[in-house]
Amino acid sequence: MKEILATPVFALLISLLAFEIGIFVNKKTRLAVFNPLMLAILIVIGILIVFKIPLEDYKKGGDFISLFLTPATVILAVPLYKNIHSLKKDYVAIIGGVIMGCITAILSIWLMGKAFGLSPELLASLIPKSITTPLGIELSNQLGGIPSVTVAAIVITGIVGAVLAPALLKVLGIKDKTAKGIAIGTSAHALGTTKAVELGETEGAMSGLAIGLAGLVTVIIATILSRVGLF
Amino acid sequence: MKLLRQFLIVLIICVIGEVLNKVVHVPLPGSIIGMILLFVCLITGVIKVKMIEEISCFLLDHLAFFFIPSGVGLLAYAGILKKNLVPIMVICFVSTILVMIVTGLTVQLIKGRKAK
């Protein structure tokens, strides 16, 4: 029995099964808090603990899944390309907003991280937390962070953004559809975008555009700052 | 074969990205160089969306699934996480709200100025 639990096929099986359950629960409850990825991660961790399967054994199959991360990152160029036409009209406002948002993200995380006295490793793991997961994992690796912590922070950020967005934008008096979409996509990546799509077509498209733009801008700014020696 | 042929195109771009990162020392992760390369190829028409449509749907539709192993890796960091749970949660909440405020107001401000 132990040998079966240690095979890569078993790791693949529990990952797929956990993801199916995550999607099912999310669809049934329609609650952003029950994010399919978060549920799947918790279910797999639960199975590993209950059946006393070492993380190394799970990793054999897990590495097979992670293999798809690089092509999945490269392919993000496709939605960015498909959304790029919506950039034409207000490109100064959109790019200006995204750059300001990315700077705010990096600075606020850095300042709070320093104030809390986080280790450089943990701080580097949190820097990419507002961007889409494949780019975030890469950036975390490059900055010397812990990609697992980055994934968790990205999911929490997405849930917070998706849940708070409608009320927050209303309180701030942000009525412009482009501004709403870009704000949601820049702060809460793909998870926020699911909410933006509910608000309207323009909001959804803009949020989708912001995922790719904010990801690239954050990677570039963070790379420059790390070269300067900020983290 | 179609899906695999399309996958080949994507993998070639991945490898070029890795080469630019490791051999030419472009200071960005290989996969992100690859993403920029593919974007440029799409804009210039060197690669048509049609040529990679199916593989891009496959990868994008299942995107979240590919992150599960990275997330499960948290198990090895349970100690660090438990000790820093409050700072991590505070940072996630506060910075997300700040980014949304700054981005939304900036876009609305620049757009409003242009309209006048």
Interface residues (C-beta under 8 A of the other chain):
Chain A: S15 L16 A18 F19 P36 L37 M38 A40 I41 V44 I45 L48 I49 L55 Y58 K59 G61 G62 D63 I65 S66 F68 L69 T70 P71 A72 T73 V74 I75 L76 A77 V78 P79 L80 Y81 K82 I84 D90 V92 A93 I94 G96 G97 V98 M100 G101 C102 T104 A105 S108 I109 M112 G113 F116 L118 L122 L126 K129 S130 T133 P134 L135 I137 E138 L139 N141 Q142 I146 P147 S148 V149 V151 A152 A153 V155 I156 T157 V160 G161 L164 A165 L168 L169 L172 I174 K175 D176 T178 A179 K180 I182 A183 I184 T186 S187 A188 A190 A210 L216 V219 I220 T223 R227
Chain B: F7 V10 L11 I13 C14 G17 P27 L28 P29 G30 S31 I32 G34 M35 I36 L37 L38 F39 L42 I43 V49 I52 I55 S56 L59 L60 L63 A64 F65 F66 F67 I68 P69 S70 G71 V72 G73 L74 L75 A76 Y77 I80 L81 N84 P87 I88 M89 V90 I91 C92 F93 V94 S95 T96 I97 L98 V99 M100 I101 V102 T103 G104 L105 T106 V107 Q108 I110 K111 G112 K114
